[in-house]
Amino acid sequence: MKTISKLALACAAIASLALPVLPAAAQGAPGPITLNGDVKAVKTVTDADGKERTELVDPTTIIPGDRLLFGTDYANTGTEAVTNFVVTNPLPGAVRLAPDADPALEVSVDGGKTWGLLSALTLTNSDGTPRPATHADVTHVRWVLASIAPGDKGRLTYPAIIR
């Protein structure tokens, strides 16, 4: 039953990503930056020659331990550069940040209140003692794009694992 519940949560999280991902600073404010979020399942397939390769596919059936790649495409459709643009993505509760995520990724472990490198963040145990934050503690990831020139576009990604 626990596996089914986690699977249902993960599917709900994935379904919610069909909507555009909006940074907190851009919500409700139309502008020249367009954002489009998606999620792909990371699958290893074996070809007819027995050679394995990794593919990104639309997630259908996923189970705990499966890898996902969350992505946000951005584009500046305006005529002027946009500076210090912040893209913030909350991690769905059914996933945890993968251990091989970029260590330079700016993350939050407290619902987006504070930010930093995972290696510098701590949490407080129930007995009051501090402990280093882990990938499983990450609640949000964000990127601050220093400048996006007119016509520029790119993709931001982070890997996750189904809990």
Secondary structure by P-SEA (a helix, b strand, c coil): caaaaaaaaaaaaaaaacccccccccccccccbbbbbbbbbbbbbbccccbbbbbbcccccccccbbbbbbbbbbccccccccbbbbbbbccccccccccccccbbbbccccccccccccbbbbccccbbbbbccccccbbbbbcccccccccbbbbbbbbcc
